[in-house]
Amino acid sequence: MKIGLDTFACDGGKSGVGMYLTQFLKNIPPSGEALFELFGWEYERYTYSDVASQFEYIPQCSIHGKTANSLWHIFKYSRFASSRQYNACFFPAAHKYLPYESPCPSIGVVHDMAAYWGKGIKKLQLSTVLQMILPNLLRRLDVVIAVSEWVKQELVEKAYVKEKHVVVIPNGIDHSSFYPRQRNEESVLLIQPFSFKRPYVLCVSRIDHPIKNHIRLIEAFGIFKERTKYPHRLVLAGGDSNNTSVVKDAAAASLWRNDIFLPGHFPPKSLPELYAGADFTVFPSMYEGFGMGALEAMACGVPALCARAASLPETAEHAALYFDPLSTEDMADRMVTVSTDREIYNECRRLGLERAKTFSWEKCIERTLQVIYETAVK
């Protein structure tokens, strides 16, 4: 059995989708039922060699860009897949790019439907053309894997994908990297190439306005500082995305701007240390398809404060403190509570560790491979 694996739109392993693909490749059994063959951007031919050296990479499309990506999938994918004689094709970023038709069974993973989020708000993530045609392309997949029940609901209600074609397989977490560290008393935490003054409040998310809701977090942090007089700093770790300048301007305008730090995209290998050094974490996003950040924080033994929105309550369940994402006062209240009530702090930490243990990449990939193999032989 020969399976094609589309690495387009996986951002070279640097984004959430890229992390998913990396974990997928790492967890494929060496003596599996199928031979996987990767195809994607020509300039990424060596990107996955460390985790997928046993799989051949077929470089395609030397012209970089969203338009080139779309055109390749629409006009060249079908002939390419036929020439490679794939029994099935797997699309880890099906919410971004898909072919119009496939000569073999197709399976795609949808991590979110952010392009369709909100009312009266400019839709982000996808071009206008893709916003119109992507639902139709999703409906053409033989199986759609949703990373949460929330995403499944959106696929059924917004993209009109038949419920029987959607399988929910939650993401996993790498427990060998994300685990509690010993809390030392040093006032400065050195994580190359940065140093962080402690204590700090952490938010890990791309800087994307308004979806990620950073501006309300900055305002809530100001209320928290005024009410507690605590020395905490706010670390907003994440790469630039849509309307980043608006968030940076809000941080610069804050009375507490000297306590707000935006380090940009953070090296994935150093993220566990960053989580473990935080006093607590806040995830104010208006939309999350899964809520990986909250899960990573809990696995590191750090309390997570989450917006009561989208998939966050599904992922964190009873292990997090929740707030109304539209209320800076409500957000600040939870920040004050977790930092002043040690009993609640310790209970959040305990429940978070228990919740995180129920997720693993091994279980996620095992179930995903099962779906791929079953679809390929139909």
Residue pairs with C-beta under 8 A, 6 or more apart in sequence:
1 33
1 34
1 35
1 87
1 88
1 373
1 376
1 377
2 34
2 35
2 37
2 84
2 85
2 86
2 87
3 34
3 35
3 36
3 37
3 86
3 87
3 88
3 89
3 90
3 372
3 376
4 36
4 37
4 39
4 81
4 84
4 86
4 88
4 89
4 90
4 104
5 36
5 37
5 38
5 39
5 55
5 89
5 90
5 92
6 39
6 40
6 89
6 90
6 91
6 92
6 93
6 97
7 21
7 38
7 39
7 40
7 41
7 44
7 47
7 48
7 57
7 92
8 40
8 41
8 61
8 69
8 72
8 73
8 93
8 97
9 17
9 69
9 93
9 96
9 97
10 17
10 18
10 20
10 21
10 40
10 92
10 93
11 17
11 18
12 18
12 44
12 47
13 19
13 21
13 22
13 47
13 48
14 265
14 268
16 111
16 292
17 92
17 93
17 96
17 111
19 268
19 292
20 92
20 109
20 111
20 171
21 48
21 92
21 93
22 48
22 51
23 172
23 174
23 361
23 364
23 365
24 92
24 365
24 368
25 48
25 51
25 52
25 55
26 51
26 361
27 361
27 362
27 364
27 365
27 366
28 36
28 365
28 369
30 54
32 369
33 369
33 373
34 87
34 372
34 373
34 376
35 55
36 52
36 55
37 55
37 56
37 57
37 58
37 84
37 86
38 48
38 52
38 55
38 56
38 57
38 58
39 57
39 58
39 59
39 60
39 80
39 84
40 57
40 59
40 60
40 61
41 59
41 60
41 61
41 64
42 59
42 60
42 61
42 62
43 62
43 64
44 59
45 57
45 59
46 57
48 55
48 57
49 57
58 84
60 72
60 76
60 80
61 68
61 69
61 72
61 76
66 127
69 97
70 97
70 127
70 129
70 130
73 97
73 98
73 99
73 100
74 99
74 100
77 99
77 102
78 99
78 100
78 101
78 102
78 103
81 89
81 99
81 102
81 103
81 104
82 103
86 103
86 104
87 104
87 105
87 376
87 377
88 104
88 105
88 106
88 107
88 372
88 375
88 376
89 102
89 104
89 105
89 106
89 107
90 106
90 107
90 108
90 372
91 97
91 98
91 106
91 107
91 108
91 109
91 141
92 108
92 109
93 109
93 111
94 108
94 109
94 110
94 138
94 141
94 144
95 109
95 110
95 111
95 112
95 113
95 114
95 115
95 134
95 138
96 125
96 126
97 130
98 106
98 108
98 134
98 137
98 138
98 140
98 141
99 106
99 137
100 137
100 140
101 140
102 140
104 376
105 142
105 375
105 376
105 378
106 140
106 141
106 142
106 143
107 141
107 142
107 143
107 144
107 145
107 371
107 372
107 375
108 138
108 141
108 143
108 144
108 145
109 144
109 145
109 147
109 368
110 138
110 144
110 145
110 146
110 147
110 151
110 155
110 289
111 147
111 151
111 289
111 290
112 147
112 151
112 287
112 288
112 289
112 290
113 151
113 154
113 155
113 158
113 159
113 289
114 124
114 125
114 211
114 287
114 289
115 123
115 124
115 125
115 126
115 130
115 131
115 134
116 123
116 131
116 154
116 158
116 159
117 123
117 211
117 286
117 287
118 211
118 286
118 287
121 210
123 131
124 208
124 211
124 242
126 134
134 159
135 158
135 159
135 160
135 161
138 144
138 155
138 159
138 161
139 159
139 160
139 161
139 162
141 161
141 165
142 165
142 375
142 378
143 165
143 166
143 167
143 371
143 375
144 155
144 161
144 165
144 166
144 167
145 166
145 167
145 168
145 169
145 368
145 371
146 152
146 155
146 166
146 167
146 168
146 169
147 168
147 169
147 170
147 171
147 289
147 290
147 311
148 168
148 170
148 289
148 290
148 291
148 311
148 314
148 315
149 168
149 311
149 314
150 289
150 310
150 311
150 314
151 168
151 289
151 290
151 311
152 163
152 166
152 168
155 161
155 166
156 162
156 163
156 166
167 371
169 364
169 367
169 368
169 371
170 290
170 315
170 359
170 364
171 290
171 292
171 295
171 359
171 361
171 364
172 359
172 360
172 361
172 362
172 363
172 364
172 365
173 292
173 295
173 296
173 299
173 356
173 359
173 360
173 361
174 361
175 299
175 356
175 357
175 360
177 269
177 272
178 272
178 275
178 296
178 299
178 300
178 356
179 272
179 299
179 300
179 301
180 276
180 300
180 301
180 353
181 272
181 273
181 276
181 277
181 300
181 301
183 276
186 198
187 197
187 198
188 195
188 196
188 197
188 198
189 195
189 196
189 197
189 198
189 273
189 277
191 270
191 273
191 274
191 277
192 270
194 263
196 233
196 235
196 261
196 274
196 277
197 233
198 277
198 279
199 230
199 231
199 232
199 233
199 279
200 232
200 233
200 234
200 235
200 261
200 277
200 278
200 279
201 221
201 224
201 232
201 233
201 234
201 235
201 278
201 279
201 280
201 281
201 282
201 335
202 235
202 237
202 274
202 275
202 278
202 280
202 281
202 282
202 297
202 302
203 214
203 217
203 234
203 235
203 236
203 237
203 238
203 281
203 282
203 283
203 284
203 293
204 237
204 238
204 266
204 271
204 274
204 275
204 281
204 293
204 296
204 297
205 212
205 214
205 236
205 237
205 238
205 283
205 285
205 293
206 212
206 238
206 239
206 240
206 241
207 214
207 236
207 238
207 239
207 240
207 241
207 244
207 247
207 248
207 262
208 241
208 242
208 243
208 244
209 215
209 242
209 243
209 244
209 246
209 247
210 243
210 286
211 242
211 285
211 286
211 287
212 238
212 284
212 285
212 286
213 284
213 285
213 286
213 307
213 325
214 236
214 247
214 250
214 284
215 246
215 247
215 250
216 284
216 325
216 326
216 328
216 331
217 234
217 236
217 282
217 284
217 331
218 234
218 247
218 250
218 251
218 254
218 260
219 250
219 254
219 328
220 282
220 284
220 328
220 329
220 331
220 332
220 335
221 234
221 254
221 256
221 259
221 260
221 332
221 335
222 254
222 255
222 256
223 328
223 329
223 332
224 230
224 232
224 332
224 335
224 336
224 339
225 232
225 256
225 259
227 332
227 336
228 336
228 339
228 340
230 339
232 259
232 279
232 339
233 259
233 260
233 261
234 256
234 259
234 260
234 261
235 261
235 263
235 274
235 278
236 247
236 251
236 260
236 261
236 262
237 262
237 263
237 264
237 266
237 271
237 274
238 264
238 265
238 266
239 264
239 265
240 264
240 265
247 262
248 262
251 257
251 260
251 262
254 260
266 274
271 296
272 296
272 300
275 281
275 296
275 297
275 300
275 302
276 300
276 301
276 302
278 297
278 302
279 302
279 339
280 302
280 303
280 304
280 305
280 335
280 338
280 339
280 345
280 348
281 293
281 294
281 297
281 302
281 303
281 304
281 305
282 304
282 305
282 306
282 331
282 335
283 291
283 293
283 294
283 297
283 304
283 305
283 306
283 307
283 312
284 307
284 323
284 325
284 331
285 291
285 307
285 309
285 310
285 312
285 325
286 307
286 309
286 310
286 325
287 309
287 310
288 309
288 310
288 311
288 312
288 315
289 310
289 311
290 311
290 315
291 306
291 310
291 311
291 312
291 314
291 315
291 316
294 304
294 306
294 312
294 315
294 316
294 320
295 315
295 316
295 355
295 356
295 359
297 303
297 304
297 352
298 304
298 316
298 319
298 320
298 352
298 353
298 355
298 356
299 352
299 353
299 356
301 349
301 352
301 353
302 349
302 352
303 320
303 321
303 338
303 345
303 348
303 349
303 352
304 316
304 319
304 320
304 321
304 348
304 352
305 320
305 321
305 322
305 323
305 331
305 334
305 335
305 338
306 312
306 313
306 316
306 320
306 321
306 322
306 323
307 322
307 323
307 324
307 325
308 322
308 323
308 324
308 325
309 325
312 320
312 322
313 320
313 322
316 352
316 355
317 355
318 351
318 355
319 348
319 351
319 352
319 354
319 355
319 356
320 348
320 352
321 334
321 337
321 338
321 344
321 348
322 334
323 330
323 331
323 333
323 334
324 330
324 331
325 331
337 344
338 344
338 345
338 348
339 345
